[in-house]
């Protein structure tokens, strides 16, 4: 999920962050724990998580154990584990296809799993160090960010075959599909920029500089509001990018090494999980983020998934109550 951070001085950073040095959140009610589920295996590192909200199935990449854990968050129990996924980083469930995709970083592969019966359907070779994932429904392709390879591998979701590669010209961060623009957006970490890619031609059509950002890594979208949220893990900054004007409109400091972002489109709330174990929430009204809450959930609580149907958020922890791996379930106020 996080590669070697190249600290790049950005002249505009001082201007961008005037007035947004770490503010104290308002006196809003905190997140509150509504449950926890013991997870199998050891307390080695977890990575991304992805939720099929309708079915209540959460898929968690257990990097240290090279497996994906499937949890039924409605029944509050582990369903199964998918093993043999070497150093699995990214995981993405696509409910309309009933498939789960995982990046096996140790073998430079993307693995396709059947969500219904839990079998492996296929593997495709990627570039070096595949990490994050995104699905393009218009072209039925899955995109992997090859972090140290500096590229995107584009894979046919039906045949599991590689359709093409996009060279980014720098280390790859996270990737997201923008349905409004029908483009793929990719953080280019070492260039502190966002690449905008035409998925029909597999060509970069725009590069957006991210002034005030060091090592652009995390990425989440509000497609209806035409906004992108970008976490800069080198300097603990969160940027808001207007996808109509391609201008950075806002910046907030968050906690050390922000990693995974999750956006609740119903509550208009963004969750920022950091390597420091702190989670920050910010509300988006109207088209502008306001910091609402900060809380330390536990060491290495750098992964978050959110269920927009309930407003609950989920955090896999290497060590929870009793010292065992645990999935925390939190409710927003």
C-alpha positions in Angstrom: 0.0 0.0 0.0 2.8 2.4 0.8 6.1 2.3 -1.0 9.3 4.3 -0.5 8.3 7.9 0.1 10.1 10.5 -1.9 10.0 13.8 -0.1 9.6 16.4 -2.8 9.7 20.1 -1.8 6.7 21.9 -3.2 7.0 25.7 -3.2 3.3 26.2 -2.9 2.9 24.2 0.3 3.1 27.1 2.6 0.5 29.0 0.7 -1.8 26.0 0.5 -1.8 25.3 4.2 -2.2 28.8 5.6 -5.3 28.6 7.8 -5.5 24.8 7.6 -2.8 23.9 10.1 -4.2 21.2 12.4 -7.5 22.5 13.7 -9.3 21.0 16.5 -12.6 19.4 15.4 -15.8 20.9 16.7 -17.4 19.3 19.8 -19.2 16.7 17.7 -20.1 13.3 19.2 -17.3 10.8 18.6 -17.5 7.6 16.6 -18.7 4.8 18.9 -17.9 1.1 18.8 -21.0 -1.1 18.1 -19.2 -4.4 17.8 -16.1 -6.3 17.0 -15.4 -9.6 15.2 -12.4 -11.8 15.9 -10.4 -12.4 12.8 -8.5 -15.6 12.0 -4.7 -15.8 11.7 -1.9 -13.9 13.3 -1.4 -10.2 14.0 0.6 -9.4 10.9 -0.3 -6.5 8.6 -3.7 -5.9 7.1 -4.2 -3.8 4.0 -7.1 -2.7 1.9 -10.7 -3.8 2.5 -13.8 -3.7 0.2 -17.5 -4.1 1.1 -20.4 -5.5 -0.9 -22.9 -3.4 1.1 -26.1 -5.0 -0.2 -25.0 -8.5 0.8 -23.0 -7.3 3.8 -19.8 -9.1 2.7 -16.5 -7.4 3.6 -13.3 -8.6 2.0 -10.1 -7.8 3.9 -6.5 -8.2 2.5 -4.4 -9.9 5.2 -1.0 -9.0 3.7 1.1 -10.7 6.3 -0.8 -14.0 6.0 -1.1 -13.8 2.1 -4.8 -14.3 2.3 -8.2 -12.5 1.9 -10.7 -12.8 4.8 -14.4 -12.7 3.9 -16.6 -11.4 6.8 -20.4 -11.3 6.9 -20.9 -8.0 8.7 -24.7 -8.6 9.1 -24.2 -12.0 10.8 -21.0 -10.8 12.5 -18.9 -13.8 11.5 -16.1 -14.9 9.3 -17.3 -16.7 6.2 -14.1 -18.0 4.7 -10.5 -17.2 3.8 -8.9 -17.2 0.4 -5.3 -18.5 0.7 -2.3 -18.5 -1.6 -2.4 -14.8 -2.4 1.3 -13.9 -2.0 1.6 -10.6 0.0 -1.9 -9.5 -0.9 -2.3 -5.8 -0.8 -5.4 -4.6 -2.8 -8.8 -6.1 -2.7 -11.9 -5.0 -4.6 -15.4 -6.6 -4.7 -17.5 -5.8 -7.8 -21.1 -6.8 -6.8 -22.5 -6.6 -10.3 -20.0 -9.3 -11.4 -20.1 -11.3 -8.2 -16.3 -11.2 -8.3 -13.5 -10.2 -6.0 -10.1 -9.0 -7.3 -6.9 -9.1 -5.3 -3.4 -8.0 -6.0 -0.8 -10.6 -5.1 2.2 -8.3 -4.8 4.6 -11.1 -4.0 4.0 -12.8 -7.4 3.1 -9.6 -9.4 -0.4 -10.9 -10.2 -4.0 -10.0 -10.0 -6.2 -12.8 -8.9 -10.0 -13.1 -9.6 -12.2 -14.8 -7.0 -15.8 -15.9 -7.2 -17.8 -14.0 -4.5 -20.5 -16.7 -4.3 -18.7 -20.0 -4.0 -15.2 -18.8 -3.0 -13.1 -20.3 -5.8 -10.3 -18.8 -7.8 -11.3 -18.0 -11.4 -8.1 -16.7 -12.9 -4.8 -14.9 -12.6 -3.1 -12.2 -14.7 0.4 -10.9 -14.6 0.9 -7.2 -13.7 3.8 -4.8 -13.4 6.0 -4.6 -10.4 4.4 -4.3 -7.0 0.6 -4.2 -7.8 -1.3 -2.4 -5.1 -4.6 -0.6 -5.4 -7.5 -1.6 -7.7 -10.4 0.0 -9.6 -13.2 -1.3 -11.9 -14.2 0.4 -15.1 -17.9 -0.7 -15.8 -18.0 0.9 -19.2 -15.2 -1.3 -20.5 -15.5 -4.2 -18.0 -11.9 -3.9 -17.0 -10.0 -4.0 -13.7 -7.0 -1.7 -13.2 -4.1 -2.4 -11.0 -1.7 0.3 -9.8 1.9 -1.1 -10.1 3.5 1.1 -7.4 7.2 0.6 -8.1 6.6 -0.4 -11.7 5.1 3.1 -12.3 2.2 1.7 -14.5 -1.4 0.6 -14.7 -2.2 -2.9 -15.9 -5.6 -3.2 -17.5 -7.2 -6.6 -17.2 -10.4 -7.9 -18.9 -12.8 -8.8 -16.1 -14.4 -11.6 -18.0 -11.4 -13.4 -19.5 -8.8 -12.4 -16.9 -6.4 -11.5 -19.7 -4.3 -8.3 -19.9 -5.7 -5.8 -22.3 -2.9 -3.2 -22.0 -0.5 -1.2 -19.9 -0.3 2.5 -19.2 3.1 4.0 -18.2 2.7 6.7 -15.7 6.2 8.2 -15.6 6.5 7.8 -11.8 5.5 5.6 -8.9 1.8 4.7 -8.9 -0.5 5.6 -6.0 -4.2 4.7 -5.9 -6.6 4.6 -8.8 -10.3 5.4 -9.1 -12.9 5.4 -12.0 -14.7 8.7 -12.5 -18.1 7.8 -14.0 -19.0 11.4 -14.8 -15.9 12.0 -16.9 -15.6 8.3 -18.0 -11.9 8.5 -17.1 -9.5 6.7 -14.8 -7.7 8.9 -12.2 -4.4 7.8 -10.8 -2.1 9.3 -8.2 1.5 9.6 -9.4 3.3 9.6 -6.1 6.8 10.6 -7.2 5.5 13.5 -9.4 2.9 14.7 -6.9 0.3 14.8 -9.7 -2.9 13.1 -10.8 -2.9 11.3 -14.2 -6.2 11.4 -16.1 -6.5 8.4 -18.4 -8.8 7.7 -21.3 -9.8 4.0 -20.8 -10.8 3.6 -24.4 -7.3 4.6 -25.8 -5.3 3.8 -22.6 -3.6 7.2 -23.0 -3.0 10.0 -20.5 -5.0 13.0 -21.5 -4.2 15.3 -18.6 -1.8 15.6 -15.8 -3.0 17.7 -12.8 -0.3 19.1 -10.5 -1.0 18.8 -6.8 0.6 21.8 -5.2 1.1 21.3 -1.5 1.2 17.5 -1.7 4.1 15.3 -0.9 3.7 11.7 -2.1 0.1 11.6 -3.4 -1.2 8.2 -2.4 -4.8 7.8 -1.1 -7.7 8.6 -3.5 -11.5 8.6 -3.1 -14.2 10.3 -5.2 -17.6 11.9 -4.7 -18.8 11.4 -8.3 -22.1 13.3 -7.9 -20.4 16.4 -6.5 -17.5 16.0 -9.0 -14.8 16.0 -6.3 -11.7 13.9 -5.7 -10.0 13.6 -2.3 -6.3 12.9 -2.3 -4.2 11.9 0.7 -0.6 13.0 0.7 1.2 10.6 3.1 4.6 12.5 3.0 3.2 15.6 4.7 -0.1 14.5 6.2 -2.2 16.7 3.9 -5.6 16.0 2.4 -6.5 17.8 -0.8 -9.9 18.4 -2.5 -9.7 18.5 -6.3 -12.6 19.9 -8.4 -13.1 17.5 -11.3 -14.8 20.2 -13.4 -12.1 22.8 -13.2 -9.1 20.5 -12.3 -8.2 22.9 -9.5 -7.3 22.1 -5.9 -9.9 23.9 -3.9 -9.2 22.9 -0.3 -6.5 21.4 1.9 -6.6 20.0 5.4 -3.9 18.6 7.6 -4.7 15.1 8.9 -2.7 12.6 10.9 0.7 11.1 10.2 0.9 9.0 7.0 -2.7 9.1 5.8 -3.4 5.9 3.9 -6.8 4.5 3.1 -9.8 6.8 2.3 -13.4 5.8 2.3 -16.3 8.0 1.3 -20.0 7.7 2.4 -22.1 9.3 -0.4 -25.3 9.1 1.7 -23.9 10.9 4.8 -21.4 13.0 2.6 -18.7 12.0 5.0 -15.0 11.2 4.2 -13.0 8.8 6.4 -9.2 9.1 6.5 -7.3 6.2 8.2 -3.7 6.9 9.0 -0.7 4.6 9.7 -0.5 6.3 13.1 -3.8 4.6 14.0 -5.9 7.8 14.0 -9.0 8.2 11.9 -10.2 11.6 10.8 -13.7 12.3 9.5 -14.7 15.3 7.4 -18.2 16.2 6.2 -18.7 17.5 2.6 -21.3 20.3 2.6 -21.6 21.9 0.2 -18.6 20.8 -1.9 -16.3 21.8 0.9 -14.9 19.6 3.6 -15.2 20.4 7.3 -13.3 18.4 9.8 -15.7 16.8 12.3 -13.8 14.2 14.4 -10.5 12.6 15.2 -10.0 9.5 17.1 -7.2 7.0 17.8 -8.7 3.5 17.1 -5.6 1.4 17.6 -2.1 0.8 16.4 -2.0 0.2 12.6 -5.6 1.2 12.1 -4.8 2.4 8.7 -7.6 0.6 6.8 -11.2 1.7 6.6 -14.3 0.6 4.7 -17.7 2.3 5.1 -21.3 1.0 4.6 -23.4 3.8 3.2 -26.6 1.9 4.0 -25.9 2.0 7.8 -23.2 4.6 8.2 -21.1 2.1 10.0 -17.3 1.9 9.3 -15.0 -1.1 9.7 -11.3 -1.2 10.7 -9.2 -4.4 10.7 -6.7 -4.3 13.6 -3.7 -6.6 14.1 -4.4 -6.6 17.8 -7.8 -5.8 19.3 -9.5 -6.8 22.5 -7.6 -9.7 24.0 -4.6 -9.1 21.8 -6.0 -11.0 18.8 -6.7 -9.7 15.3 -10.1 -7.9 15.3 -12.5 -6.1 13.0 -13.8 -3.0 14.7 -17.3 -1.8 13.8 -17.9 1.9 14.5 -21.1 4.0 14.1 -21.1 7.7 13.3 -23.0 10.1 15.4 
